[in-house]
Amino acid sequence: MEGTRSGGVPFDWADRSTWAPALAGTRTAYVSHYPDLAVPGAADDIAAFTEPAGSRRLMLLSGRGEEEAQQCERILAASAAEWTVVRCSWFNQNLNEGYMLGAPPGGRRPPAGG
């Protein structure tokens, strides 16, 4: 079962009524807060999300040590859930979307799909 904003079971951080239905029948959830754990209100969302999540296993995608992200990590650690925190500083990008769409410095871009 999946929870997304655009398909499957709807899930939206801005609509807390979608959280429990998206968690129904699950034992594990990968938690990636939109747009980021460092935005105002993220800690409140993470605290509220751990309530319907209960004792499920939660994996939180965290930040690079921002105070707000660390606060969210502490909230998760204090919850009833089994938990894991994944801190990353960057993901590999295809350089074909969003602000990375333009030509990179030096004018060369890897082939599509590469």
C-alpha positions as CSV (number, residue, x, y, z in Angstrom):
1,M,0.0,0.0,0.0
2,E,1.3,3.5,-0.8
3,G,0.4,6.9,0.4
4,T,1.0,9.7,-2.1
5,R,-0.4,13.1,-3.0
6,S,-1.3,12.0,-6.5
7,G,-2.2,8.3,-6.6
8,G,-3.0,5.2,-4.6
9,V,-4.1,6.1,-1.1
10,P,-4.0,9.9,-0.8
11,F,-1.6,11.4,1.8
12,D,-1.0,15.1,2.3
13,W,1.0,16.7,5.0
14,A,-1.4,19.7,4.9
15,D,-4.5,17.5,5.5
16,R,-4.1,15.4,8.6
17,S,-7.3,13.5,7.9
18,T,-5.4,11.6,5.2
19,W,-2.8,10.3,7.6
20,A,-4.6,7.5,9.4
21,P,-6.2,6.0,6.1
22,A,-2.7,6.1,4.5
23,L,-1.3,4.2,7.4
24,A,-4.1,1.6,7.6
25,G,-2.7,-1.9,7.1
26,T,0.9,-0.9,7.2
27,R,3.7,-1.8,9.6
28,T,6.3,0.5,8.3
29,A,6.4,4.0,6.9
30,Y,9.1,6.0,5.2
31,V,8.6,9.6,6.4
32,S,9.8,12.4,4.1
33,H,8.3,15.7,5.2
34,Y,7.4,18.1,2.5
35,P,9.0,20.5,1.7
36,D,11.6,20.0,4.4
37,L,12.1,19.3,8.1
38,A,13.5,22.7,8.6
39,V,10.3,24.6,7.7
40,P,8.1,26.1,10.4
41,G,5.5,23.6,11.5
42,A,7.4,20.4,10.5
43,A,8.1,19.4,14.1
44,D,4.4,19.8,14.9
45,D,3.6,17.6,11.9
46,I,6.1,14.9,12.9
47,A,4.8,14.9,16.5
48,A,1.2,14.6,15.2
49,F,2.1,11.9,12.7
50,T,3.7,9.7,15.3
51,E,0.3,9.5,17.1
52,P,-1.6,7.6,14.4
53,A,1.6,5.7,13.5
54,G,1.7,4.2,16.9
55,S,4.2,1.4,17.3
56,R,4.9,1.0,13.6
57,R,8.4,1.1,12.3
58,L,9.1,4.6,11.0
59,M,12.1,5.7,8.9
60,L,12.6,9.5,8.9
61,L,14.5,11.2,6.1
62,S,16.3,13.9,8.0
63,G,18.5,16.8,7.1
64,R,22.1,17.8,7.4
65,G,21.9,18.6,11.1
66,E,19.7,21.6,11.1
67,E,18.2,22.3,14.6
68,E,14.7,21.8,13.3
69,A,15.6,18.5,11.7
70,Q,17.2,17.4,15.0
71,Q,14.1,18.4,16.9
72,C,12.1,16.1,14.6
73,E,14.5,13.3,15.2
74,R,14.1,13.7,19.0
75,I,10.3,13.7,18.6
76,L,10.5,10.4,16.6
77,A,12.9,8.9,19.2
78,A,10.5,9.8,22.0
79,S,7.5,8.2,20.2
80,A,6.1,4.7,20.6
81,A,7.5,3.7,17.2
82,E,10.5,1.6,16.3
83,W,12.5,4.2,14.4
84,T,15.4,4.9,12.1
85,V,16.8,8.2,11.0
86,V,18.5,8.6,7.7
87,R,20.5,11.8,7.3
88,C,21.6,12.7,3.8
89,S,23.2,15.8,2.4
90,W,22.3,15.2,-1.3
91,F,20.6,12.8,-3.7
92,N,22.0,11.9,-7.1
93,Q,20.1,13.9,-9.7
94,N,19.4,13.3,-13.3
95,L,20.0,17.1,-14.0
96,N,16.8,17.0,-16.1
97,E,14.3,18.5,-13.7
98,G,13.5,21.6,-11.6
99,Y,16.3,24.1,-11.1
100,M,18.8,21.6,-12.4
101,L,17.2,21.7,-15.9
102,G,19.6,24.2,-17.3
103,A,23.1,23.4,-18.6
104,P,25.6,22.9,-15.8
105,P,28.8,25.0,-15.5
106,G,31.0,23.9,-18.4
107,G,28.1,23.4,-20.7
108,R,28.0,19.6,-20.6
109,R,25.3,17.4,-19.3
110,P,25.3,13.6,-19.1
111,P,23.1,11.7,-21.6
112,A,19.4,11.3,-20.6
113,G,18.9,8.4,-18.2
114,G,22.6,8.5,-17.2
